[in-house]
């Protein structure tokens, strides 16, 4: 086949995802996450926070509908704090910050198709599911012992699947178990 012509080239490792309308490519690198106009190849937005100093790790990203999720790892005096920002892909404004996830590095993120739940995988093999709207952790994911390299919702958002560098894949319910009063 004919080799493709790159619209954008980067010297850094990174993750990429198209926005749902296909107009933009979101590129997570070791610096600010960049939004590239697919038609022109121009960077139209840098998603970052001036009050955070980035750790040297690639920002994981996920897209669903008009929501873009970006994981950011921040060097602190005590180690690392991880933040997960949810951006509106129409206005490129921050809708929510899920913060902080202390003591570990965010390695993967996912968002449900309806944009209501955000899943986060960490370097220590743990993870969680948050409500985008309330910013509360709904479910804690545990049981794997190495980096969660992939985390994704099922189409109906009732389950989450993770894949870990420990060689395992797991499926979790995406809502907390019902409380029983005795």
Long-range contacts (C-beta under 8 A, 24 or more apart in sequence): 7-36, 7-38, 7-41, 8-36, 8-41, 8-43, 12-58, 13-58, 14-58, 14-59, 15-58, 15-59, 15-60, 15-61, 16-61, 17-61, 17-62, 17-63, 17-68, 18-63, 19-63, 19-66, 19-68, 19-89, 20-63, 20-64, 20-65, 20-66, 20-89, 21-89, 24-89, 26-61, 26-63, 26-68, 26-70, 28-58, 28-59, 28-60, 28-61, 28-70, 28-71, 29-58, 29-59, 30-54, 30-56, 30-57, 30-58, 30-59, 33-59, 33-61, 33-70, 35-92, 45-92, 47-85, 47-87, 47-92, 49-83, 49-85, 52-83, 55-80, 55-105, 57-105, 57-107, 60-106, 60-107, 60-108, 60-109, 60-121, 61-109, 62-109, 62-110, 62-111, 63-89, 63-111, 64-111, 64-112, 64-113, 64-114, 64-115, 65-89, 65-113, 65-114, 65-115, 66-90, 66-115, 67-95, 67-111, 67-115, 67-132, 69-109, 69-110, 69-111, 69-118, 70-109, 71-106, 71-107, 71-108, 71-109, 71-120, 72-106, 73-105, 73-106, 78-102, 79-103, 80-104, 80-105, 82-106, 82-120, 82-122, 84-109, 84-118, 84-120, 84-130, 86-111, 86-118, 86-132, 95-132, 96-132, 96-133, 96-135, 97-135, 98-130, 98-135, 101-128, 107-147, 107-148, 107-149, 108-148, 108-149, 108-150, 108-151, 108-162, 109-151, 110-151, 110-152, 110-153, 110-160, 111-153, 112-153, 112-157, 112-174, 113-153, 113-155, 113-157, 114-157, 116-157, 117-153, 117-157, 117-174, 119-151, 119-152, 119-153, 119-160, 119-174, 120-151, 121-147, 121-148, 121-149, 121-150, 121-151, 121-162, 122-147, 122-148, 123-147, 123-148, 125-164, 125-166, 127-151, 127-162, 129-160, 129-172, 129-174, 138-174, 138-175, 138-176, 139-172, 139-173, 139-174, 139-175, 139-176, 141-170, 141-172, 143-170, 144-168, 144-170
